[in-house]
Amino acid sequence: MIPTITLIVMMAGLANLKNMDNKVSSFARCFYWLFYSLTIVPL
């Protein structure tokens, strides 16, 4: 279940980063990588 959620968040995050402004995308990228690391490391 967690890998599926991670994959969905990854796809949505990559899709959103292309459409956002520079400031918002940089913030979203940092938040995305933080969430990504917290999700993958325990596994």
GUMI-133092 format. One record per residue (C-alpha): residue number from 1; residue in three letters; x, z, y. Coordinates in nm, 4 decimals. Each point is the difference from the previous one (the first is absolute). Last residue first. Layout:
! residues N
pos:NUM code:ala X:X Z:Z Y:Y
...
This chain:
! residues 43
pos:43 code:leu X:1.1097 Z:0.4083 Y:0.0563
pos:42 code:pro X:0.0601 Z:0.2728 Y:0.2594
pos:41 code:val X:0.2227 Z:-0.2442 Y:0.1986
pos:40 code:ile X:-0.2525 Z:-0.2866 Y:0.0103
pos:39 code:thr X:-0.2826 Z:0.1576 Y:0.2006
pos:38 code:leu X:0.2075 Z:0.1955 Y:0.2515
pos:37 code:ser X:0.2250 Z:-0.3043 Y:0.0509
pos:36 code:tyr X:-0.2972 Z:-0.2311 Y:0.0617
pos:35 code:phe X:-0.1713 Z:0.2453 Y:0.2362
pos:34 code:leu X:0.3168 Z:0.0275 Y:0.2072
pos:33 code:trp X:0.0550 Z:-0.3774 Y:-0.0201
pos:32 code:tyr X:-0.3520 Z:-0.0621 Y:0.1252
pos:31 code:phe X:0.0255 Z:0.2555 Y:0.2800
pos:30 code:cys X:0.3225 Z:-0.1601 Y:0.1210
pos:29 code:arg X:-0.1498 Z:-0.3508 Y:-0.0267
pos:28 code:ala X:-0.3196 Z:0.1078 Y:0.1755
pos:27 code:phe X:0.2024 Z:0.1372 Y:0.2910
pos:26 code:ser X:0.2058 Z:-0.3195 Y:0.0217
pos:25 code:ser X:-0.3152 Z:-0.2103 Y:-0.0327
pos:24 code:val X:-0.1751 Z:0.1904 Y:0.2787
pos:23 code:lys X:0.2874 Z:-0.0469 Y:0.2414
pos:22 code:asn X:0.0576 Z:-0.3663 Y:-0.0902
pos:21 code:asp X:-0.3666 Z:-0.1003 Y:0.0072
pos:20 code:met X:-0.1865 Z:-0.0354 Y:-0.3269
pos:19 code:asn X:-0.0950 Z:-0.3070 Y:-0.2026
pos:18 code:lys X:0.3017 Z:-0.0333 Y:-0.2308
pos:17 code:leu X:0.0163 Z:0.3750 Y:-0.0607
pos:16 code:asn X:-0.3639 Z:0.0012 Y:-0.1125
pos:15 code:ala X:0.0561 Z:-0.2314 Y:-0.2991
pos:14 code:leu X:0.3084 Z:0.1933 Y:-0.1123
pos:13 code:gly X:-0.1909 Z:0.3281 Y:0.0247
pos:12 code:ala X:-0.3030 Z:-0.1347 Y:-0.1853
pos:11 code:met X:0.2194 Z:-0.1290 Y:-0.2835
pos:10 code:met X:0.1963 Z:0.3250 Y:-0.0215
pos:9 code:val X:-0.3119 Z:0.2159 Y:0.0226
pos:8 code:ile X:-0.1571 Z:-0.1958 Y:-0.2858
pos:7 code:leu X:0.3180 Z:0.0255 Y:-0.2090
pos:6 code:thr X:0.0264 Z:0.3730 Y:0.0644
pos:5 code:ile X:-0.3625 Z:0.0503 Y:-0.0974
pos:4 code:thr X:0.0604 Z:-0.1905 Y:-0.3244
pos:3 code:pro X:0.3209 Z:0.1951 Y:-0.0701
pos:2 code:ile X:-0.1928 Z:0.3279 Y:0.0527
pos:1 code:met X:-0.2764 Z:-0.0912 Y:-0.2472
